[in-house]
Amino acid sequence: MIKERVRKILAELPEGVILVGAAKTRTPEEILEAVEGGLEVVGENYVQEAEKAIAVTGSRVKWHMIGHLQTNKAKKAVRIFDMIETVDSIKLAREIDKACAKIGKKMPVLIEINSGEEPQKSGVMPDEATSLIKQISTLENIRVMGLMTMGPFAGDPEEARPYFQKTKRLFDKLKEENIPNVEMRYLSMGMSNSYSVALEEGANMVRIGTKLFGERHYD
Ligand SMILES: *Cc1c(COP(=O)(O)O)cnc(C)c1O
């Protein structure tokens, strides 16, 4: 079942769009099934869950951190992830930079934008993104490669559209700025219920969980 769903979505996605399989709460066996269906990037919300899954699937796929990363987990995270999609503060970026320096790695990251401007949510406010990115761009062991956003929780995907548009405008503006050591290549937005809208608004990376793996066991 999982295998077929992965194949179907991969076939549907436009050329050049990266599918991130959002795997929170899934067993390593379920992830393995998705990989057998052709999934190339797995997104994990927790460092510990990722470690368990990687032990089973090995290194034939790429791993993206898509959950909020605590600074005290940065050391472990830089060892296991190929990209961290959720950088939203200079403090976290510095921890990642420091941890990367120790192991000789340059970490590709996306900047998480709080496009709904909801105070309790993670992500940098859109107005503060440019200044944060300029600060991060000076860190040697990090490369900013784009933006990620969740948008406010909405039942109707149309309600997410303005937030995707806002994030795309910011993405384009940052691209024009040509900040050294910053590359605006990836725009990660859209989940199971909203990825079609996100693609219409310019996403080239989508994070899909339920539609690949089925309803979650627990959350
Ligand atoms: C769970 C999750 C997703 C996927 O959500 P679905 O609705 O199951 O597709 C995408 N992005 C992040 C950050 C998530 O935590």
The ligand as a Tripos MOL2 file, in Angstrom:
@<TRIPOS>MOLECULE
LIG
   15    15     1     0     0
SMALL
NO_CHARGES

@<TRIPOS>ATOM
      1 C1          3.7900   15.9540    9.8080 C.3       1 LIG1
      2 C2          4.4230   17.0050    8.9990 C.ar      1 LIG1
      3 C3          4.1650   17.1140    7.6240 C.ar      1 LIG1
      4 C4          3.2190   16.2140    6.8770 C.3       1 LIG1
      5 O1          1.9150   16.2800    7.3440 O.3       1 LIG1
      6 P1          0.7520   15.4280    6.6550 P.3       1 LIG1
      7 O2         -0.4590   16.2270    6.8940 O.co2     1 LIG1
      8 O3          0.7290   14.1050    7.3700 O.co2     1 LIG1
      9 O4          1.0810   15.2770    5.2320 O.co2     1 LIG1
     10 C5          4.8320   18.1150    6.9230 C.ar      1 LIG1
     11 N1          5.6890   18.9610    7.5160 N.ar      1 LIG1
     12 C6          5.9620   18.8840    8.8280 C.ar      1 LIG1
     13 C7          6.9110   19.8460    9.4120 C.3       1 LIG1
     14 C8          5.3300   17.9120    9.6170 C.ar      1 LIG1
     15 O5          5.5930   17.8660   10.9230 O.3       1 LIG1
@<TRIPOS>BOND
     1     1     2 1
     2     2     3 ar
     3     2    14 ar
     4     3     4 1
     5     3    10 ar
     6     4     5 1
     7     5     6 1
     8     6     7 2
     9     6     8 1
    10     6     9 1
    11    10    11 ar
    12    11    12 ar
    13    12    13 1
    14    12    14 ar
    15    14    15 1
@<TRIPOS>SUBSTRUCTURE
     1 LIG1         1 GROUP 0 **** ****
